[in-house]
């Protein structure tokens, strides 16, 4: 059971408040009882039983007062070392209302979709017209607003305490709204371009809000900093000179476990790790395939940029290759995927050091580009 579960949260909140009430009432009762005993002693000074009664009453009330004090002190001492203490310290009044806060409340709405699109139904792609002075990456308007509002929630030093105070990392993500609420508990398989883009925003949006570093096992790049350096932007998960290399690479196969800190807190990624995170979250893959371009592209090579589709995976090489002869696919160094397709260009979604250094996961390839140092593979048909 998690801290954010309604039943557990309610019980802990009630017990904690009962103990707090006892701490308030016990001293009041002690004063009242002492006063009554004192009055009796004054009125009947020869009655020797009043003094033991006074003593017993005081001891009993002191013990009652100490119980909640000891419990709260013990839980505070344990901190986040146990699930019970974490839930106890972060317990708050449960609510039956949704935690989603409308990011546009109080703001004038702007409809970015052309009216003619309504005749065609929901647009195939997300709209990315909104911009932010704080967020360098381009997201759909709703996601952009959520990311902007949560850039400075926590860092490596405050992650555990912050999540505990919000009912756990799962509850925190579910409460963000938008694609984060929609896809936190998604375990199916995307079928449309729009769904794939939404899952991409879920993964890249959370990595952006957290401020991931890049780590490939040898190369290390700071969020908003440089590769091999020790400076980072002020919204980085690992601030300043902190490098996370002690327990190896992060969990590429289960992004939800990674982003909630299950097993370990390791907020790092790299190019093929990110591809695996997105495609596994989207239900397209079950296990990693990003590091094996020859097997992935067998029978599914895309001839030219003009034929690229959303969801196609692109492998990059330092030397020229023949896309029809896999024996020439040598000196592989990078992988990304197609996230958007337009009339004259495609938008590449990149989770490598480009993401962490620039705090932006998108760059473009013109459809007229004829580079012979990459090969694209079609891995899924999206509607």
N, C-alpha and C positions, 0 to 999 in steps of 0.2 A: 504494500500500500504506500502511495506517495503523499508528501506533505499537502499537495494541492487537492487531494481527494476530499470531497465535501464532508463525509462521515467523520474521518479522522480529524480534520480541521475543526469541526464543530465540537467534538469531544475534548480535544486539547484546549480549545478556547474556553469551554465551560469550566473544566477542572482548574485551569490557570486562574480564572477569575474568582472561583470559589476560594482558592488559597489566598488570593490577594485580599478578598473580603475578610477572611479570617484574620489576616495580619492587621486589618483596621479595627475589627470588632474586639479582638482579644484584649488590647490595651484599654479600650473603653470599658469592657466588662471588669477588668482588673481594678480600674479606678472605682467603679460602682461598688464592687464587692468589698474592696478595702474600706470604702466610705461607710458602708452598712456595718461591717465588722467593727470599725472604729467607734461608730455611734453606739453599738451594743456594749462595747467595752467601757465607754464613758458612762452609759446609763447603768451598767451593772459591773462595776470594777472588781467585784469579788468572784465573778464567774471565770475560773481559770481555763475553761474550754475555748474561750474566744480567741486566745493567742494561737493555739494549734490550728484552729479553723482558718484563721487569717493566713498562717504560713502555708497550709495545704492549698488554699485557694490561689495564693500567689504562685506557687510552684506549678499547679495544674495549668493556669492560664499562660504562664511563661513557656511551658512545654508546647501548648497548643500554638502559641505565637511562633515558636522556633521551627515547627514543622514546615510551613510554607517558605520560611526564610532559607532553611537548609536545602529544600527542593530546588528553589530558584537559583541559589548559589551553586549547587551541584550541576545543574543544567548549563549555567553560564560557563562554568569551569570546563565542561566537556565540549562546549562550543559546537562545531560542525563535525566532531569526530565520530558521532553515532547518529543514526537516522532519527532516533527518538529525540535526542537533544536538539538536533537541527530543526525538527518540526516544532518542538516546544518553544524554542527561542524565537522562531519566526511565525508562530501561530497568531492569527488575527481573526476577527469576526467573519465567518463565512457568508458569502452572498449568493443569492440565487439569480442575480442579474449577470448578464454577460460582462466580461472584463474588457471587451473591445471598446475603444474610444474612437469616435469618428475624427480622423485627422483633419477633416475639412470643416468641422463645426465652427460656425461663426464667420466662415469665409465665403466670398462670392464664388459660386460655381461657374466653371467655364466648360462648355461641352466641346471637346476637341474632335469628335467624330463628325464627319460630314453628314448632313441629313439624309443624303441619298443612300448611306450605308445601312440605314434602318430597313430599307426595302430588301436588302440582301441578308438581313439577320445580323447576328453578332459578327463583327469584323474578324477575319481569320487571324490577324496578328494583334498583339497588344499595341497601344499607342504610347510613344515615348517622347511626347512633346514638351513635358515640363522640365524645368531646370532648377538647380539649387546652388546657392553661393557656398554652402558647406559641403555638399556631397559632389564629388568630382565625377562619379560614375553616373550613367544614364539608366534610370529605371522608369517603369510606368508611373503615372502621377501618384496613385495611391501608395505604391511601394516606396517611392521616393520620399514622400512625406513621413512615412513611418520610420524609414532609415534615418532621416534627418533628425527626428525627435528622440532617437535612442543612441546617438553616437557616443555619448559620454556616460552611459549607465554604470559601467564598471570596467575594471581592467584585471590583470592577472592577480593582483593583490587583494582585490575586493570581490572577485567573482563568486566565491562560495558563500560569503556572508550576504551578498546582494540577492543571489538566487534563493537562499534560505528565507530571506525576509519577504520574498514574493511567492512563497509556496513551492519553490523548486524551479529548475530550469524549464521543465516541460510546461508548467503552468505559465511561466513568463512568456514563452514563445506562443502558446495558445492565446494569450491575452494581447498580443501585439496587433491583431487584426489583419485584414487583407489576406495575401497569399500565405502568411505565416500561420494564421488560424486555420485556413483552408487546407493546407498541406502538412501540418504537423503530424496528423494521424493518418495520412494517406499512405496506403500500402498496395495500391493497384498499379495499373499500367496506363500511361498517358496515351491518348488516341489522336489528339489534335495538335496543331501547331501552337495554338493558344495555351493549351495545358502544358506543353513542353516549355514554353517561354515562362509560364507561371512557376513551374518547378525550378527553372533556372534562376528566377528572381528570388525564390525561397532560399536556395543555396548561396548565391552570390550576395543577396541582401543580408543574410545573417553573417556571412564572412566579413562583409563591409562594416556592419554594426559592431561586431566584435573587434575587428582590426587584425586580421590574420597576418602572420609572418610566413615567408617562403622557406621551406627546408626540403632538400632532395636527398639528404644523407651526407652531402659534402658542401654544397652551395647553400648559403644562408642570406636571406634578404629581409630587411626590416620593413614593417608596414609604414609607408610614407617616407622611407629612408632610402638606403642603398644596399647593394649586395656586398657583404663583408664588412659593413660599417656597424656603428653602434648607436646611431641616432634614429629616431622615429617620429612620426607625427603625434600630436597630443591625443589622438583617438585610438592609438594602438593598444592591442591587448597586452603585449609584452612591452612595457615602457622602457625608454632609454636603452641601456646597454644589456638588458635581459635577453638572452638567447635561449630558446627551448630546444635543446639537442640531447638531453640526458636519456630519454627513453625511446629514441628512434622516431620513425615516421608516424604520422597520425592515422586514424581509422578511415580508410578510403571507401570501405564497403558499406558502412552504416553511418551516414551523415548525421542522423538524428541522435545516435549514441555519442558521436564526436561532439556535436554542438552543445549537448547538455552535460558534457564532462563525465559521462559514464565510463568507468574503468580507469580513465586518466584524463587530466586536463592538458590537452595538447592541441592548441589552436594554430596549427601550421598546415600548409598545403603545398602542392607543386602542380605542374601542368597536367600530367596524366592522372595524378591523384584527384584533381578537381573534376576531370572528365568522368572518372569512375564514380565520384560522389553524386554528380548530377544524373548520370544514366542509371545508376542503381536506385536512386531516390525516385526517378521517373518510372521505374519498373521495366526499363528496356533491357537492362542487363541484370544478371544475378551472379555477381563475382566480377573481378576486374578484367578488362580486355585492352585497356589503353596502351599497355606496354608491348603489344604484339600486333603491329600494323600489317604484317604479311598475312596472318590468319584472319584478321578482321576484314581486310579488303579483298579477300579471295572472292572473285566473281562479282564484286560490287564497286569497282573503280568508277568514279565519276569523271567523264571525259574533259570537261572544261568548267570554268567558274560560272559561265552562263547557265549551266545545268545544276549548280549546287542547290540543295534544298535544306530547309531547316532540319537540323538533326544529323546532317552529314558530319563525319569526323575527319579532320584534316591533319595529316602527318607532315612534318617539315624536316628537310635534310640540308646539310651544309654543302653538299655537292649535287650536281645535276643528276637526275634520275630519268628513267623511262617508265612512265606510269603503267605501261603494259608488260613490263619485265621486272618482276619482283626481285630478281637476282641483282639488280642495280640499286636496290633500295638500301644503301649503306650510309653510315654516318648520320643516323637519325638523331635528332636532338630536341624535338618539341612536338606537342600535340595540342589542338584546340578543336572547337566545333562551330558549325554555322548556327547562329541564333536568330538571324533575321535575313530576309531576302527582299530586295527592292528592284526597281526597273534597271538600274545601271550599276548596282553594287550589292555585295552581301556584307553582313556584319558578323565578325568573328567574336565568339565569347572565349576569352583567354584566362585561365586560372593559374598561370605561371608567375614568374617574377614580374612580368608586365603588370599584373594585377596589383601586387603588393607595393611596388615602387611608385606606380602612377595612381594608385587607389581608383582604378578604372579597369573594367574587364572587357571593354569593347574597342575594336578597331576594324577598319574596313578593307575589303579587296574589291577593286573594280572588276566588272564582268569582262572587261577587255584585257585583263592581266593574263599574261602567257607564261608565267614563271614555270620553270622545269625543276624546281627544287621542293615540290610538295605533291602529295597525292591525297585526294579526298575519297572517302569510302561512304557509301550509302548503307546505313544500318537499320533504318526504320522508315516505314511509309506513314506519314502523319497527314491527317485530313485537313 
